[in-house]
Amino acid sequence: MVRKMGDPALTDSGRIRIFVLPTDAAVGRLCDCGNVVGFYITRHSGSVAFVPRKAGLTSDKFDLDADAVFFHEYAHHLQMQTADVALPPWAREGFAEFFARTQLREDGSAVIGVPPAYRSYSLLENNSVGVRDLVGANPLFAGGEGIYSRGWALTHYLTFEPKRRGQFDRYIASIQKGVPPLTAAQQAFGDLGSLTSQLGGYVRRKKLPHLVLSRVSVPGGSIGLRQLSPAEAAILPAYIRTERRKKSSVRDVAADARRADWAFPGNAFAQTVLAQAEFEAGNYAAADGAATRAPCCAPEGRCSAGR
């Protein structure tokens, strides 16, 4: 509603599976990509996100919490599920951070655009990523903290500053036409030195604007919750690692899936996970065998003759 985005029909490829791991440290180990507490992977076969049930060391507002990680990764899916344009890194991460601190109130209203206090230091003190490098999509700064904090600041500023309305859309439209990001930024935003100065003053204001959505009518939906079967619980760690699809660990994941399958032979879900794990590991005959057996298996119990 805020971004006036359509709500596309839900298909298998449009669904997102969210895996909730115990802690942010567990997410970091799964990602194996350094200083990461949540991540999102978009795929035609169905996108996935990995988030922690618990994040941070304290309940202090300056510490990143699990809710913020969840909203950040879910916002990536919201943005990318219908995206048919090339977006520079700051626009992707700035969008996700814009929604990360969304507050859902008991009266049904939602507060959007709340500043991420956990980015305060980077916003106010760390100037390692200048606006010119940000909007010019300098590859040297494609994954640092500044992309998140400065990306949020620029997204927030362009959203709420009346004089800047429409500039972001013109910037993205120019990039789609083949205009280099830096040139597109200069054409859309004007003097980048002025933008830098104004953005610096904006984030230092005592109070920043936010949006309150009230009396929003959201169609109700049913939410199903069930306990995993023993077989599902046993193979779930392998399933999560399979969905991560990290090439360096595919053989270990396949071995773990085999052990779980041996403990619970005949489970359809276990066979499906095993088939995927074997396929990722390049064991195509074993993958074909597991995939062939899966439809013959009951959700809980042994497969029919031939297993």
N, C-alpha and C positions, 0 to 999 in steps of 0.2 A: 504493500500500500504506500509506503514512504517513497519508494523509488518508481512507483507506477509501473511495476513489472507484471507481466502476465503470469497466470498460474497454469502452467502446461499440464496436460493430461498425464497421469502417472503411469509410466510403463516400466518394464524391467530395467531398461537402461537409465530411466529417470529416477529410480529409487536410490537411496543412499543407505548403506549399512554402517552403523556406528558401533565400533568396538570400544567398550569401556574397560580400561585396564586399571589395576589397583591404585597406582600412583603415577605421578609425572615422570619419576625415574624409570618406571617400567616402560612407559611410552618412549622415552629417550633411548633405552636399550633396544627396543624393537626397531626404531628408526635407524639407529646407529649412524646418525648424521650430526651429532654435536649440538648441545644446548637447545634441544627441541622438546616441548612438553605436549605437543599435539600436532597432527598433520593430516592432510586431506589428499587423496589421489583420485583424479577424475578418470573414468573409463567408460567406453561404450557399453561394456558388459554390466555396468553398475558401479557407481562410485563408492568409495569407502572412506571412513574417517576414523582416526584413532585418538581417543581422548582419555584423560585420567579421571578416576572417581574422586581422587584427592590430589590437590596440587598445592604447592607452597608449604612453608614451614609454620606460618602463623595465620591468624585471622585478620591481620592488619590490612587496611585498605591499600597499602603500598605493595602488597604481595599478590602475585597473580593467583587467582583461584580457579577451581575446576569449572565453574559456570562460565567464566570468561573464555576459557579454552574451548568449551563446547560451542558457545555462540560464535566464536571466531571461525571454527572449522565448519560449522553448519552454514555460516554466511558465505563461505567459499562455494558451497554447493548451490546456494541460492543464486549467487552471481554467475556461476559457470554453467548451470544446467541449460541455459538458453543463450549463452554468450556465443556470438559468431564473429567476434572482433578480437584483434590482438590488443592485449592490455599490458602496459608496462608494469614491472614488479610493484612499484609504490601504489598503483591504482588497485591491484589485487589485494595487497596486504592492508592498505588504507581502508578499503571497503570492509574487509573482515574485522578490523579493529573498531571501525565505526559502530558495528553492531555487537561487539564483544561485551560491552558493559551494559547491555540492555537489561532493564529492570522490569520485572513482571509484578504488578501490584495485586493485592488481594481483591480490589474492586474491579479487576479485569482490564485496567488500563496498562499501558506500557510506556516506559521512558526510554527514548532512543537518543544516542549521541552523547552519552555521559562520558566525560574524560577518563581515560584509563590511568588511574593514579600510579599504577605499577610502571608506567612509562615516564614518570615525572622527571627523573634524572636525565634520561636521554633527551627529553623534550627541552629542558631548560639549560642543561649544561653541556651535553655532548653535541658538538656541531661537526661531527666527522662526515656527515652527508649533507652537502649544500643543496639548495633548491635546484640549482642548475644541473648538478649531477642526478638529482632525483627525477626531474621531469625529462631530462635528456636520456634517461634509461642507461646511465653509465654502468656497464657490466661489472665494474670493480666493486660496486656497492649493491649488488643484486640480492644479497641474502643477509646483510648485517642488521643489527638492532635499529639502525637509523631508518631503514625501509619501513619498519613497523611504526615507530614513533612519529617520524616526520611524515610518513605516508598517512597516518591518522590525522595529523595536524592539517595537512594540505586538503585532505578529503573533507574534514570538518569545516575548514575555512571556506572552501569553494561551495559547500552546501549551504552555509548559514549567512555568508556575507552577501548582501543584496547586490553590491556593485560587481560581484564576480559570477552572478548567475548566468548559466549557459556556457561559460568558458570551458568547463571540463568536457562537455559534449563536443564542442568545436575542436578541442585538442585531440580527442579520440577519433573523431571523424577524419581529421587530417592525416593521422597515422594510418588509417585504413586506406587512404588514397596513395600511400607510399611516401608521404612526407616524413623525413627523419624526425624522431621524437623531439629533439632540441628545437628544430625549426618550427615544428607544430606548436610547441610550448610558447615560443616567442610570438607566434602569430595569434595564439589564443589568449595568452596571459599578459602580453605586452612586455615591458621592461622587467626582466627577471631579478634585477637588483632591487627594484621597488617591491616586487612580490616577496623577496626574501625578508626585507625590512618589515613589511606589513605582517607577514606570517609570524615573525619573531615577536612583534608587539601583541599579536592576537593570542598566542599561547600563554603570555604573561598577564593577561587580564585576570582580575580577581574572580570573575564569574563568566563562564562561557555558556552560550545558548544550548538548549536541547529541545527535543520534540516530545510532547506528551500525546499519545494516542488514547483517546477515551471513547467510550460508547461504541467500540468496534464490534461488529457482529461477525463472529467467526463460526462457521458451521461446525457443529459438534461431530465427533467421530469416536468410534469404539477403540479402546486400547486393550490389547490382549497381553496377558502376563502369565508365563508358566515356568515351572522349574525344569531345568535340563534333565534329560535322562542320564543314567550313568555313562552310557556310551558317548553321548554328546559331550558331557563334561570331560570325559577322558581325552577326546580328540580335539576339543576346542583350542587348546594351546597351539596345536599343529595347524589348525584351521586359520587362526589369527596370523601365524607366521607365514602361511601359504598366501594369504591375502596381502601381506606385505610385499611378497614377490621380490625378495632380495636375492640376487643371483648368487652371491657368495655363500648362501646358507641353504640352497634348495635341496642338496643331498641330505643334510642333517634333518631338515624338515620332513622329507620323505621317509627317512628312517623312523622318526618319531611317530609319524602317521601309521606306519606299518605296525609298530609296537601297540599302539592304541587299538588298531583293527584286530590284532591277534587276541587282545584281551576281551574284545566284544565283537566276535565274528557275526556277520549277518545283519549288521545295522545299516540301513540305507544311507543315512547321513555320513557315517564313517566311511562307507565305500565311496561316496561322492567326494569327500575330502581327500581320501587316499588317491583317487583317480587324478585329481587336480595336482596333488603334491608330486605324484610320479611323473605326470606330464611336465611340470615345471623343471623336474630334475633330469628330463630327457629319457626317462625309462618308459618308452611309448608302449611296449607290449604289456607291461604291468599296468599302465594307465588304462589301456583298452580293456584289460581284464576286469579291473575294478569298475569301470564305467558300465561294462556289460552286466555285471552282477548287481549294480545298484538298484535298477528298477525291479529286480526280483526279490529284493529284501524287504522285510517289514520294518517299520520305524523302530520296533524293538523286537528282536528275536532273530532266529537264524534264517539264512536264505533258503530258497527252494532247492531241489535236487540239482547238483552240478556245482555247488559251492564246495 
